[in-house]
Amino acid sequence: MDVATVLASQLSSAQIHQKVPILEVVETIPKWQKVADRRRDEILKAIPEEYKVSPHHLAASDRSKLVETCGLLSPRELSIIRLTATQLLRCIHTRIFTAVEVTRAFCKSAAIAHQATNCLAWIMFNEALADAAVLDEYLAIHDKPKGPLHGLPISVKEHIFLAGTPSTSGFVAWADHVSVTDALVVKVLRDAGAVFHVKTTDPQGLMALETESNLYGTTTNPFNAKLTPGGSSGGEAALIAMRGSLLGIGTDIGGSIRVPSAFCGIFGFKPSVARLPHGGLSGAHSGMENIIGVVGPMATCVEDMTLFCRVILETHPWLHEPSLVGLPWTPSLKGKKPLKIGIIYHDGIVCPHPPITRSLHQTAKALQAAGHTLISWDTTLHRTLIDCISKFYFLDGGKEYHDIIAAGEETASPLMKWLLDSAPSRPYSAAETWKLNELRNALQIAYAAQWNASGIDCLLCPANASVASAHGESTYWGYSSLFNILDYSSVVFPVGVVEKSDTWERFPRAGVTAGDGLGAEDERFAGYYGQGTKGPEKYRDAPVSLQLVGRRYREEEVLGMLERILEVFRK
């Protein structure tokens, strides 16, 4: 053997016996993703196999009728979910339906709605059925219902405290924050006989007119999966639109009840601050009083929203939550005289999309034909009001939101990032905050003076500049947040759907050619809709809704006036 062969043999042997370094496996799944996967898995595992929908049913973009068509509900169960809450309660209390069979029907429809739209944040089917059985036993023994809501399933927005369930406000860092008590509004409804079967999704931090979070994912619109159901009560709106619930609890600090209700074609009511219980909610800035959120009902009809308010206020909740005003619920005393209605076709900042403009004109024409008076409303104050409330949302420069997001090792969702990027670069000082409060108060006085001088009973206006937005495009709050800073009672109601003829060419952007100050926001929203038939195609099947507004603490009047307006449509 020559020297070269020997050396080659030795080298080969050395290489064989050399230790090969073991590569360390780097974890590629972010911590927040693990938390989110666990939560979403918990939700899916809580859906019984017999409530699962075949995948082919989810192929269509319009899933609004899936509960009716998937074959999982019996004819009797379908007859249950088609009723209003008020009608259903009569059937339960007269023993046409049991609380258990009603609850089971809504557990099924809620499960189907979740598979179609990702609208549920927590499922309590077993607990709800057990509670319903207790109510059936109570009715059998006492021959009377436990309370006015005996046996009615009610859904709850995720960040509202409900004992034993998470209340996270869509933050990963708060994923394991479990409520130990009920919020007062939940307690009052439970004592009245309500059954709670699900909690519904809200967006990261609640501050968005869409419903998307790293924790729960994206909730979609039942009528068009490419569109959002709105936010922050988007899970509620999607669920109720699909009859997974007839009555739900939402919250609103800038449009979070009204915009989702508008986007999903249901009814949503924002009362004035401190009319209904608001304690027992999770959220950033929970102690802020410069602008305060409210709890309100979301439903399939006006009558059920009235029921919600009446049942709560009959318990005198101000005795338990001292910040509330002690105003009992009093049926509207307004007679049948014709209404004088101020109408807002656009706010001078962003022109509504064509379907909304069309619906405003059609509604105005019908109301005038019925004998009501309509006057055009001056929106000069709106820009300053909207600018003022936008500052109130981030008085700390967005620090608390940044801190909570960082604590969960997650990223800001696209709309939350957009909001935080537009927040002030530093916190407002106490003196600066006082100046903002002073401006708010002066603007409220000026708006009241304008209302008084006009002699109107109510305002009719868009709920949003858009029908249900495409995901990521809900970036203008002005038509809804305006009435938060004014603290006016307001309600959203459906009037139709997008039509093929709803184009800019047929319904031009009012005031743009007159050069009245419309700028970048209006251009952006006009671009979202697009020219020609692009808009009607993009927003296909989307509901169209409008907003009716009354004065502060005139909740009964607003709902009463809406009933009169709906009578015009029915005729």
VOGU-3710 file (C-alpha; in Angstrom, 3 decimals, decimal comma):
1> mdvatvlasq> 0,000/0,000/0,000  1,524/3,319/-1,018  1,752/6,372/1,243  -1,094/8,181/-0,530  -3,464/5,283/0,048  -2,538/5,083/3,751  -3,087/8,833/4,249  -6,421/8,681/2,441  -7,506/5,782/4,645  -6,541/7,646/7,844
11> lssaqihqkv> -8,363/10,808/6,687  -11,507/8,863/5,871  -11,411/7,191/9,308  -10,979/10,547/11,058  -13,955/12,007/9,185  -16,118/9,054/10,114  -15,342/9,401/13,824  -15,589/13,189/13,889  -18,623/14,456/15,855  -21,174/16,070/13,591
21> pilevvetip> -22,692/19,174/15,263  -26,410/18,812/16,015  -28,421/21,684/14,560  -30,671/23,361/17,102  -34,320/23,408/15,988  -35,575/26,975/16,154  -39,225/27,379/17,127  -40,918/29,158/14,225  -44,441/29,423/15,625  -44,868/32,722/17,515
31> kwqkvadrrr> -46,107/32,518/21,079  -49,238/34,507/20,251  -50,074/32,042/17,473  -49,987/29,129/19,933  -52,372/30,990/22,230  -54,665/31,805/19,316  -54,594/28,240/17,975  -55,530/26,917/21,399  -58,461/29,327/21,733  -59,811/28,665/18,251
41> deilkaipee> -59,477/24,925/18,821  -61,449/25,229/22,075  -64,262/26,926/20,197  -64,398/24,338/17,411  -64,249/21,407/19,837  -67,290/22,817/21,640  -69,392/22,327/18,490  -71,010/18,855/18,534  -70,380/16,687/15,479  -74,078/16,678/14,640
51> ykvsphhlaa> -73,932/20,490/14,310  -71,092/20,390/11,755  -71,784/21,685/8,237  -70,559/19,841/5,141  -67,703/21,790/3,482  -69,567/22,147/0,185  -72,150/24,330/1,965  -69,411/26,893/2,651  -68,350/27,354/-0,966  -70,764/30,212/-1,701
61> sdrsklvetc> -69,876/33,777/-0,739  -73,454/34,484/0,410  -73,996/32,236/3,428  -76,854/34,184/4,979  -79,406/31,390/4,350  -77,146/28,511/5,369  -79,051/27,821/8,593  -82,203/27,354/6,515  -80,656/25,276/3,727  -78,004/23,035/5,311
71> gllsprelsi> -80,545/20,524/6,621  -79,336/20,423/10,231  -82,424/22,051/11,750  -85,802/20,324/11,813  -88,886/22,145/10,479  -89,943/22,791/14,081  -86,538/24,270/14,927  -86,667/26,467/11,828  -90,075/27,747/12,921  -88,500/28,704/16,258
81> irltatqllr> -85,608/30,731/14,888  -87,843/32,567/12,370  -89,816/34,273/15,149  -88,999/37,547/16,844  -87,869/37,391/20,466  -91,185/38,851/21,605  -93,157/36,229/19,662  -90,920/33,434/20,876  -91,332/34,410/24,519  -95,109/34,174/24,171
91> cihtriftav> -94,696/30,678/22,741  -92,402/29,569/25,580  -94,586/31,033/28,309  -97,706/29,375/26,873  -95,799/26,069/26,528  -95,963/25,849/22,758  -92,184/25,430/22,912  -89,996/24,370/25,824  -86,962/26,399/26,819  -84,770/23,376/26,095
101> evtrafcksa> -85,935/22,914/22,507  -85,656/26,658/21,871  -82,140/26,731/23,281  -81,119/23,680/21,257  -82,399/25,311/18,064  -80,296/28,414/18,697  -77,259/26,373/19,693  -77,502/24,685/16,300  -78,011/27,897/14,344  -75,190/29,630/16,254
111> aiahqatncl> -72,821/26,750/15,465  -73,732/26,983/11,781  -73,277/30,760/11,815  -69,801/30,342/13,298  -68,745/27,865/10,642  -69,970/30,334/8,010  -68,550/33,577/9,452  -66,211/32,859/12,411  -68,467/34,878/14,728  -68,160/33,037/18,060
121> awimfneala> -65,595/33,710/20,766  -66,918/31,232/23,341  -69,510/28,453/23,311  -71,692/27,479/26,296  -74,127/25,021/24,746  -74,088/22,510/27,608  -74,490/25,189/30,265  -77,282/26,853/28,279  -79,215/23,599/27,867  -78,851/22,875/31,580
131> daavldeyla> -80,129/26,358/32,456  -83,032/25,914/30,043  -83,976/22,609/31,691  -84,110/24,359/35,068  -86,414/26,991/33,581  -88,719/24,330/32,132  -88,905/22,695/35,547  -89,660/26,067/37,162  -92,532/26,679/34,748  -93,926/23,197/35,379
141> ihdkpkgplh> -93,802/23,609/39,169  -94,893/27,246/39,539  -97,145/27,498/36,483  -95,607/30,868/35,610  -92,369/32,010/33,969  -89,400/32,994/36,095  -89,346/36,430/34,483  -90,204/38,322/31,305  -87,293/36,764/29,373  -87,917/33,211/30,610
151> glpisvkehi> -86,220/30,792/28,194  -84,905/33,319/25,654  -81,341/32,641/24,419  -79,329/35,885/24,351  -75,841/36,320/22,897  -73,145/38,458/24,517  -70,277/40,450/23,018  -66,971/38,928/24,098  -65,608/41,734/26,289  -68,730/41,854/28,490
161> flagtpstsg> -68,236/39,955/31,750  -70,124/36,671/31,942  -69,029/34,483/34,842  -66,728/31,639/33,829  -65,978/32,935/30,323  -63,016/34,841/28,824  -63,312/38,601/28,330  -60,249/39,568/26,306  -61,192/42,537/24,093  -59,378/40,624/21,361
171> fvawadhvsv> -55,973/40,904/23,061  -53,737/37,820/23,146  -52,268/39,009/26,465  -55,725/38,759/28,017  -56,612/35,355/26,531  -56,880/33,752/29,962  -58,721/36,611/31,657  -61,832/34,775/32,849  -64,708/36,723/34,369  -65,596/35,706/37,912
181> tdalvvkvlr> -68,871/37,649/37,995  -71,553/38,767/35,566  -71,713/42,332/34,310  -74,780/44,055/35,738  -76,545/43,958/32,373  -75,953/40,191/32,184  -77,133/39,676/35,769  -80,335/41,623/35,157  -81,129/39,652/32,008  -80,253/36,337/33,678
191> dagavfhvkt> -82,536/37,166/36,609  -85,279/37,908/34,064  -84,952/34,343/32,734  -82,553/34,763/29,812  -80,302/31,880/28,751  -76,764/32,635/27,532  -75,494/30,255/24,866  -72,575/32,070/23,155  -70,189/35,003/23,315  -69,303/36,730/20,058
201> tdpqglmale> -66,117/38,037/18,499  -64,760/41,551/18,736  -61,601/43,054/17,186  -58,207/43,570/18,782  -58,639/46,396/21,279  -62,268/46,977/20,213  -61,320/50,142/18,325  -62,253/49,120/14,794  -65,310/49,077/12,565  -64,326/45,560/11,523
211> tesnlygttt> -63,874/42,383/13,569  -60,365/40,999/13,248  -57,851/39,940/15,866  -54,849/37,670/16,125  -56,697/35,791/18,861  -59,931/34,963/17,031  -59,120/35,636/13,378  -61,362/37,484/10,932  -65,148/37,486/11,142  -66,876/37,729/7,763
221> npfnakltpg> -70,188/39,104/6,562  -72,963/36,495/6,168  -74,127/38,055/2,887  -70,710/38,269/1,241  -67,627/36,627/2,741  -65,378/39,154/0,989  -66,924/41,902/3,114  -66,715/42,666/6,824  -69,636/42,449/9,259  -68,347/45,672/10,820
231> gssggeaali> -67,089/46,192/14,329  -66,548/46,166/17,077  -69,768/44,200/17,696  -69,278/42,374/14,396  -69,654/38,881/15,825  -73,036/39,832/17,277  -74,213/41,317/13,996  -73,158/38,304/11,919  -74,727/35,884/14,404  -78,065/37,704/14,590
241> amrgsllgig> -78,212/38,143/10,815  -77,988/34,337/10,532  -80,540/33,764/13,300  -78,001/32,288/15,686  -79,580/34,656/18,184  -82,570/36,981/18,095  -81,299/39,433/20,684  -77,737/40,287/21,640  -75,774/42,670/23,834  -73,422/45,034/22,023
251> tdiggsirvp> -71,359/48,067/23,021  -70,722/51,344/21,209  -68,156/54,130/21,658  -67,880/55,240/18,043  -70,373/53,171/16,078  -69,656/49,663/17,348  -73,327/48,667/17,602  -74,677/50,710/14,713  -72,105/50,047/11,992  -72,146/46,220/12,339
261> safcgifgfk> -75,940/46,306/12,479  -75,964/48,357/9,281  -73,438/46,108/7,551  -75,426/42,965/8,420  -78,948/44,269/7,879  -80,223/44,039/11,461  -81,418/46,594/14,026  -78,967/48,177/16,473  -79,584/50,814/19,144  -77,151/53,182/20,866
271> psvarlphgg> -78,717/54,839/23,912  -77,236/57,869/25,651  -74,452/57,363/28,181  -75,580/56,053/31,593  -79,093/55,068/30,501  -78,327/51,319/30,543  -75,800/49,502/32,796  -72,229/49,718/31,506  -70,187/48,245/34,361  -68,377/44,920/33,978
281> lsgahsgmen> -66,594/45,251/30,649  -62,960/44,591/29,775  -61,074/47,066/27,637  -58,248/49,549/27,455  -58,936/53,030/28,868  -61,675/51,613/31,103  -61,495/54,630/33,417  -61,680/57,287/30,705  -64,648/59,626/31,072  -64,022/62,152/28,296
291> iigvvgpmat> -65,930/59,908/25,922  -67,818/56,926/27,341  -69,104/53,819/25,622  -72,589/52,411/26,064  -74,298/49,032/26,159  -77,211/48,523/23,797  -79,354/45,869/22,093  -78,894/44,326/18,658  -81,932/42,528/17,288  -84,083/41,520/14,333
301> cvedmtlfcr> -86,816/44,103/15,009  -87,583/47,328/16,891  -89,998/45,646/19,295  -87,255/43,402/20,679  -84,904/46,344/21,316  -87,700/48,045/23,239  -88,214/44,828/25,220  -84,491/44,740/26,095  -84,471/48,319/27,391  -87,758/48,030/29,255
311> vilethpwlh> -86,860/44,809/31,078  -83,537/46,241/32,238  -84,868/49,612/33,376  -87,821/48,070/35,221  -85,232/46,671/37,681  -83,961/50,189/38,561  -80,307/49,387/37,756  -79,199/52,831/38,959  -79,611/51,516/42,508  -76,713/49,117/41,832
321> epslvglpwt> -74,663/51,203/39,390  -74,772/54,744/40,810  -73,320/56,359/37,673  -76,582/55,624/35,821  -79,353/58,186/35,494  -82,536/57,167/37,292  -84,862/57,326/34,295  -87,531/54,600/34,180  -88,610/53,362/30,762  -91,649/55,349/29,644
331> pslkgkkplk> -93,485/54,568/26,398  -93,105/57,359/23,850  -95,686/60,097/24,367  -95,252/61,577/20,882  -98,601/61,573/19,143  -99,362/60,761/15,554  -98,679/64,268/14,268  -96,421/64,373/11,205  -92,721/64,326/12,004  -90,270/67,037/11,051
341> igiiyhdgiv> -87,088/65,264/10,022  -83,667/66,710/9,272  -81,917/64,723/6,545  -78,178/64,394/6,023  -77,266/63,288/2,505  -73,562/63,771/3,227  -71,558/65,300/6,061  -69,255/67,503/4,001  -66,320/65,169/4,661  -67,041/61,817/2,988
351> cphppitrsl> -69,873/61,218/0,513  -71,814/58,001/1,105  -71,617/55,297/-1,522  -74,402/55,209/-4,156  -76,618/52,532/-2,499  -76,894/54,721/0,597  -77,613/57,894/-1,369  -80,311/56,069/-3,327  -81,892/54,728/-0,142  -81,879/58,157/1,505
361> hqtakalqaa> -83,707/59,697/-1,458  -86,201/56,831/-1,666  -86,898/56,990/2,066  -87,279/60,774/2,008  -89,738/60,537/-0,887  -91,826/57,896/0,912  -91,884/59,896/4,148  -92,927/63,078/2,363  -95,698/61,198/0,585  -96,901/60,006/3,998
371> ghtliswdtt> -97,195/63,605/5,214  -93,921/64,058/7,082  -91,727/67,136/6,581  -88,057/66,803/5,628  -85,463/69,565/5,680  -81,826/69,490/4,597  -79,487/69,531/7,611  -76,498/71,862/7,907  -73,379/69,791/8,721  -70,977/72,705/9,270
381> lhrtlidcis> -70,185/71,583/12,838  -69,483/67,968/11,926  -65,823/68,230/10,947  -64,857/69,897/14,240  -66,927/67,421/16,268  -65,367/64,427/14,539  -61,865/65,852/14,935  -62,532/66,372/18,650  -63,751/62,837/19,351  -60,842/61,376/17,378
391> kfyfldggke> -58,478/63,040/19,857  -60,409/61,686/22,853  -59,830/58,078/21,781  -56,049/58,335/22,215  -55,384/60,887/24,944  -52,395/58,795/26,087  -50,935/58,691/22,581  -52,031/55,067/22,262  -49,605/53,888/24,959  -51,988/51,493/26,716
401> yhdiiaagee> -52,837/49,760/23,435  -49,144/49,483/22,516  -48,342/48,046/25,970  -51,092/45,397/25,918  -50,229/44,326/22,369  -46,550/44,053/23,330  -47,422/42,035/26,449  -49,040/39,426/24,209  -46,012/39,379/21,903  -48,378/39,986/18,997
411> tasplmkwll> -48,532/42,565/16,242  -51,222/45,179/15,822  -53,982/44,177/13,423  -54,028/46,271/10,219  -56,809/48,623/11,333  -55,417/48,911/14,862  -52,020/49,790/13,371  -53,684/52,378/11,151  -55,359/53,935/14,189  -52,230/53,892/16,345
421> dsapsrpysa> -50,153/55,371/13,542  -52,605/58,272/13,386  -52,672/58,750/17,182  -50,873/61,731/18,765  -47,129/61,208/19,153  -47,316/62,069/22,858  -49,951/62,003/25,608  -52,155/65,042/26,099  -51,468/67,021/29,245  -54,208/67,600/31,807
431> aetwklnelr> -54,541/71,195/30,623  -54,830/70,099/26,981  -57,486/67,547/27,921  -59,473/70,213/29,767  -59,380/72,368/26,638  -60,732/69,468/24,592  -63,519/68,962/27,136  -64,316/72,659/26,895  -64,483/72,430/23,099  -66,720/69,338/23,284
441> nalqiayaaq> -69,135/71,109/25,632  -69,267/74,204/23,423  -69,945/72,096/20,339  -72,744/70,219/22,120  -74,366/73,547/23,021  -74,021/74,813/19,444  -75,557/71,627/18,018  -78,449/71,819/20,486  -79,060/75,425/19,427  -79,162/74,379/15,779
451> wnasgidcll> -81,619/71,590/16,636  -83,823/73,969/18,652  -83,890/76,562/15,879  -84,871/73,970/13,275  -87,740/72,461/15,239  -86,948/68,946/14,006  -88,022/65,795/15,825  -85,161/63,623/14,572  -82,346/63,267/12,050  -82,214/60,726/9,212
461> cpanasvasa> -78,728/59,984/7,903  -76,270/57,277/6,824  -74,931/54,892/9,460  -71,632/54,782/7,568  -70,245/56,115/4,312  -70,187/52,559/2,960  -72,375/49,517/2,989  -70,438/46,533/4,369  -66,810/47,366/3,600  -64,228/45,089/2,078
471> hgestywgys> -61,842/43,830/4,748  -59,430/46,583/5,770  -61,442/49,455/4,286  -63,567/50,586/7,269  -61,570/53,740/7,897  -64,191/56,474/8,377  -66,275/56,711/11,543  -67,824/60,164/11,143  -71,446/59,211/10,533  -71,556/57,170/13,746
481> slfnildyss> -68,965/58,683/16,133  -70,614/62,096/15,710  -73,504/60,939/17,872  -71,184/59,527/20,534  -69,622/62,923/21,181  -73,076/64,538/21,094  -74,412/61,646/23,231  -77,598/61,424/21,175  -79,794/58,329/21,052  -79,528/56,671/17,650
491> vvfpvgvvek> -80,775/53,540/15,954  -79,857/51,755/12,726  -82,409/49,940/10,570  -82,280/48,012/7,252  -83,910/49,432/4,118  -82,759/47,153/1,293  -79,745/45,719/-0,521  -77,211/46,929/-3,072  -78,665/47,103/-6,585  -76,915/46,739/-9,938
501> sdtwerfpra> -77,792/50,331/-10,842  -76,062/51,780/-7,749  -73,226/53,553/-9,578  -71,483/56,906/-9,162  -72,750/57,807/-12,624  -76,346/57,514/-11,420  -75,733/58,938/-7,929  -72,846/61,449/-8,206  -70,806/62,493/-5,190  -72,799/65,406/-3,843
511> gvtagdglga> -70,912/68,665/-3,472  -67,582/67,510/-4,880  -67,751/69,675/-7,996  -68,872/72,620/-5,874  -65,487/72,599/-4,131  -66,912/72,590/-0,612  -63,846/71,207/1,111  -64,105/67,458/0,483  -60,618/65,999/0,417  -58,433/62,920/0,753
521> ederfagyyg> -60,829/60,831/2,860  -63,619/61,328/0,358  -61,309/60,437/-2,523  -60,228/57,269/-0,727  -63,804/56,140/-0,098  -64,851/56,945/-3,651  -61,952/54,799/-4,823  -63,089/51,907/-2,643  -66,389/51,822/-4,527  -64,934/52,259/-7,993
531> qgtkgpekyr> -66,452/53,398/-11,269  -69,180/51,859/-13,379  -70,485/48,486/-12,241  -67,405/47,719/-10,149  -69,119/48,893/-6,948  -72,369/46,927/-7,279  -70,324/43,822/-8,088  -67,869/44,299/-5,215  -70,668/44,883/-2,690  -73,042/42,294/-4,127
541> dapvslqlvg> -75,795/41,176/-1,702  -74,708/43,707/0,956  -77,551/45,136/3,065  -78,272/48,869/2,963  -79,221/50,567/6,225  -79,918/54,064/7,539  -79,660/55,777/10,929  -82,329/57,650/12,893  -81,143/60,041/15,605  -82,935/61,713/18,504
551> rryreeevlg> -81,831/63,898/21,361  -80,060/62,888/24,545  -82,037/60,524/26,809  -84,908/60,336/24,305  -84,535/56,609/23,733  -88,258/55,870/23,902  -89,011/58,640/21,393  -86,359/57,457/18,937  -87,648/53,879/18,898  -91,226/55,160/18,691
561> mlerilevfr> -90,393/57,391/15,718  -88,635/54,505/13,996  -91,785/52,402/14,352  -93,722/55,166/12,592  -91,168/55,330/9,780  -91,283/51,561/9,330  -95,081/51,773/9,108  -94,594/53,904/5,995  -92,471/51,149/4,444  -94,991/48,469/5,384
571> k> -97,791/50,414/3,666
//
